Amino acid sequence: MSELQVRNLAAWLARHRIVVLVTWLALIAVSLPLAASQTDKLTAGGFDVPGSESAAVAARLADGLAADSRGPAAGAVLVAEPTADSAARRSAIARLADAVDLVGGLEFSDDARRRAEAALIRRGKVLVGFDSNLPQDELTDRAVDLRERVDPGASVTGVSTYLTGQHAAWAGVQELSKEDLAQAEVTGFPIIAVILLVVFGSAAAASLPLALGFGSVIVTGAIIFALSRQMEMSVFVTNMASMIGIGVAVDYSLFILARYREEVSAGKGADEARAIALETSGRTVLFSGTAVIISLAGLWMVDNQALRSMALGAMVVVAVSMLTAVILLPALIRLLGGRVMAGGIVLRALTAAERAVVSRLPGRRWAAPQSAPDPDRVGGDFWHRWTARVMQRPLRALLLAGGVMLLLASPIVVMETGNAALAQFPTDHDVRIGSELAAELGGGSPDPGYIVAEFGSAAKARAAGLALAELRRRLRSDQAVASVAKPIFDRDVALVAYQSAGPGDSDRSLDLVERLRTEYLPDLAPAIGARSIEVGGETARMFDVNAQISGSMWKIVAFILAFSFLVLMVMLRSILLPLKAVLMNLLSISAAYGVLVAIFQWGVLDSLLGFDSLGAIDTLNPPLILAVVFGLSMDYEVFLLSRIRERYAVHADNQRAVAEGLASSARTITSAAAIMSAVFGVFALTGVPSIKELGVGNAIAVGLDATLVRLVLVPAAMRLMGDWNWWLPTWLDRLLPHIDLERSPPPVAPGAEPTPDPV
């Protein structure tokens, strides 16, 4: 948009502020009930890997392969107290059978029910299984419904019921994540409100970013509700959208509101200040938000529906936050008028608090100011002095700060990833107890694994019986195997079901899948004339998901780096600055990965913070942290460098431009980063370790990016590069589109006559 178009938009929003406000309120009112129901159609699945062995086996099982004899697809454990009589034990079995019937898709036969009653009456404990032909993802959804009807772990007439298996574990994770999301939102918004009050010194100004954050998350919830009716969406999309949405909505409104207050403090009229804020920071928000969306789109390089749906939810909330910042916020600023400026009881309270703190500093005495302090100007001198010191010895600053970042990143070389659902729960949780009881009663994992061999004809399949029996004998001697069933023949296909000795998501069980595929089976297929031999089951699916995501990280990195470089090159009209930006963003993310390894893989803070190290980083978190943090880092990069470029265009003095650009934007960047880190930090206090990892990783990366990177590495690097910061080949300059985010003339070429400062 041209400057005239932006000014016309600002004027239109001011004139029609009531219409804009009523329209948004109506949109939020319509969205609210839909957002409240957004989880109704979300699924705990979406983790199938197209083209993998586990997906091929799952498809055969869903088609009815050996349906009568392949073993249970899900299960439960019932434990009776000594005081529970026979009638209470029969009643417990009947309640479980009724719940299974109501859920649908699972079969608890009359024979199985009678055997379970007899065992529960006789021994007081029983492991029961449910047959099903449903796909793996639908089994997890049935486990979610069954949890709601059974109330696992609760004692009813002296009998407690626990659901077992990997599907029950993921259903429990889903329940915990919903609880954690609600708690995070309740805890997070007050923390953000306090930070905003300190930043703005005005209750009205602080309320605007919060209101936009609420509105953005609600509207996004309604969109997720609609999308879940059209495509498979992971239940974890709500956590992702809320975590990202609260932060970016507050950040974007903070950028625009801070610029408006800066222009008013500089003597501009309210109308002109709004136009300038929309023309400069508003454009920056649109550009930054687009960069974040592109970064999140990198997750679509992985053919994993759960990961893609989480990325889609985050992309939607960023887009909604952009619209609220550039359309709703200017109308609200016009509506509130001078109340968005610092003043009133909030400013007096902050001034009193500052007086109390300063008066206690050694060698310092409080001197009453001649006039009320202006929070928008406070810190300018400090940031000028800070930048001057960094740029005075740029090489030393670069080496020291870079050394700290590299030290934090060093554990990344031993990072391991995994996807353990059971490890997400405390030891006293019903899912953990149920798994332990199932292993005790069943002799191993309740999740069977499957070896499926296809021969092309029933005769060839039968002829392979001896070879498959020998395979069974070899597997039974493997210490990771609890049991192996006899081969089952169904037309031209043979199926061998096995039970691992450990939980289905344990390293021991996952290693067994790898051995089956690399040691036991490769030479067997040609020896017995099989067209293919594939390993499936829930453990094999987790193995395939881990391999898929780990193997796709290079695609995500390449996509994000390439597009981020191009976006920054167009905006900054430079080759070296975008290259510096992507390298420093990678450094921030690598440091966050390293800290995650220390905390969640090595367990260095387990005793201090009560974290539970899992011995590995959750498989989904590295790509999620990469996309989210890289996008958010682009926000701060664009905001900072656009201000530096604005000043360089005026006087062509690189060192002075860096100092002025940093001084005018550092307060806003550090405030935005503090808010974002607080949002992520709240999620770090949740109960699910994988969500803790995501919160800690994002909080650390954003914190490092806004401090060591933006305040030390960026000014030091720009000082060393000098005027080369702004170098762009002439031929490339002609090809690239011109997008001026700040109100600035084109940058002055080195050695040319600078444009005088406007008076």
Secondary structure, 3 states (H helix, E strand, C coil): CCHHHHHHHHHHHHHCHHHHHHHHHHHHHHHHHHHHCCCCCCECCCCCCCCCHHHHHHHHHHCCCCCCCCCCCEEEEEEECCCCCHHHHHHHHHHHHHHHHHHCCCECCHHHHHHHHHHHHHHCEEEEEEECCCCHHHHHHHHHHHHHHHCCCCEECCEEEEEECHHHHHHHHHHHHHHHHHHHHHHHHHHHHHHHHHHHCCHHHHHHHHHHHHHHHHHHHHHHHHHHCCCCCECCHHHHHHHHHHHHHHHHHHHHHHHHHHHHHCCCCHHHHHHHHHHHHHHHHHHHHHHHHHHHHHHHHCCCHHHHHHHHHHHHHHHHHHHHHHHHHHHHHHHHHHHHCCCHHHHHHHHHHHHHHHHCCCCCCCCCCCCCCCCCCCCHHHHHHHHHHHHHCHHHHHHHHHHHHHHHHHHHHHCCEECCCHHHCCCCCHHHHHHHHHHHHHCCCCCCEEEEEECCCHHHHHHCHHHHHHHHHHHHCCCCEEEECCCEEECCEEEEEEEECCCCCCHHHHHHHHHHHHHHCCCHHHHHCCCEEEEEEHHHHHHHHHHHHHHHHHHHHHHHHHHHHHHHHHHHCCCHHHHHHHHHHHHHHHHHHHHHHHHHHCCCCHHHHCCCCCCCEECCHHHHHHHHHHHHHHHHHHHHHHHHHHHHHHHCCHHHHHHHHHHHHHHHHHHHHHHHHHHHHHHCCCCCHHHHHHHHHHHHHHHHHHHHHHHHHHHHHHHHHHHHHHCCCHHHHHHCCCCCCCCCCCCCCCCCCCCCCCC
